[in-house]
Amino acid sequence: MKVEQISVFLENKSGRLAEVSHVLASAGINIRALSLADTSDFGILRIIVNDTEKAKQVLKDSGFTVGKTEVLAVEVQDRPGGLSKILNTMRNEGINVEYMYALVQKSIGKAIIIFRFDEIEKAMDALNRAGIGILKGEDIYSL
């Protein structure tokens, strides 16, 4: 139930993000979710794509520094309190959220939140016990 995420390290300069998107588009790779965080010198682009291995290879071949991480894609009702239930579950279990980002599927009335937890296996168990839906990678890659 884990999802593979690619992290791309980018110099914080004009055009680098465009280069990544061009490389992926040229290889026929579709971005399903993304997050970009930056500092004054570099940024970290976190992406979930429809073909993780191919994306990782074409980015490396184009000179980008790329890493792969496992994250969880958690499905919640798109209404007040959905995120709170997840975060309270993690707090009660002593699990830290390292980072997160979200996407909303209005057509199905759900939000999907991508989480990186410090203890991913423990987080999966806690979410399952709380009745919170965790999506499979295939569910995200094919959105």
N, C-alpha and C positions, 0 to 999 in steps of 0.2 A: 504494500500500500504506500510505499514511498515513491516520491517523484524525483526524477533526475533534473537538476538545475545546472546550468553552465554559468560560471562567473568569468567575465572578461575584464581584464585590467586595462584601463585606457589612460593615456596622457590627457590631461585636462587642457585640450586645445581644439580649436575649431576644426570640424570635419571628421574627427575620429569616430564619432557615433554613426555618421553617415557611411563611413567605410565599413563598419560592422554590418549595418543593414544591407549594404550593397553586396557584400560577400555572401551573406545568408540568402538574399533574394536570388543572386546568380546561381546558387546551388540548389534552388527550389525548396529552401527550408522556410517554414512558416513559424513565426513567433507567436506563441500562445499567451504568454504573460511576461512582464518585464518590470524591473525596478532599476533605477539609477541613483547611486549615491556618490557624492564627490567631496573632495577636499580641494585645497588650492592647487595641488600638483597632479592628482590623478583621480580617476573615478572607477567605480566598480559597477559594471553592468551585469545584472543578474537576469537571466532569461530562461524560460521554459519553451522548448521548441518541439516540433513534431518528429524530429530525428536527431537525438542528442549526439550520438557518435559521429554522424556525418558533420554536424555543425561544429563540433569540437575540432575535428580534423581540418575542415576548410578554414576555420579561423586560425588554427596553428600554422597551417600552410601559408596563410597571408601575414604571418608575423605577429599575431596577437598572443598574449599570455593568457592562457585559458585553464580554468580548473573546473572540476565537477563536484557537486555536493548533493546530498540527499536532503530533501525537504518533505514536508507533509502538506497536502492540499486538503483543506478542511471545508466542508460544505455547511453553510448556516443559512437560516431563514433571513431574507433581506428585510429585517425589521429591527426596531430598537431592542437591544438586549442580546442579540445574537453573538456579538463579539465578547460581551461581558461574561456570558456563560463559559466560553472557552478559556478566557483569561483567569476567571475564578477557579476553574478546574485545575489549571496549571499552577496557580498560586497555592492551592490547597495541597498539591502534590510536591511542591518545592521545585518545580521545573521552571527554568529560565527561558524566556523568549529572546533569542539573539537578534532576530529581525523578522519582519513580516511585510507582506504587501497583498493587495486584494484586487479582485475583479468581480464584476457583478453581471449576472446573466438575467437581465430583466424578463426575458421570455419565459423563464422557469421560476422567477421570483426567489432566486437564491443568490447568495454571494459565495464566492470561493476565496478563501484566505490561504495564502502560501505562508507557511511558518518554518523557520529554522529554530529548533529547540536545542538546548545544550544536552539533553538526554532524549534522543528521538524514540528509542524503544519504549522507555517509560512513558513518554508523551502519548504514543500510540495506544498503549494499554489504558492509560487514564481516560483518553478520549473515547475509546470503545466502551469502557465501563460507564461513562457519563451519557452514552447514547448519542454521541456527536459523530456525524458521518465523516469518514476519511475517504477521499477519492483515490482510485488507482491511477497510476501514471497514464495508462491508455485513455482514461476519461478526460484528462487534461490535454494530452497531446492531440486528441481528435476534436477538441472544441471548435 
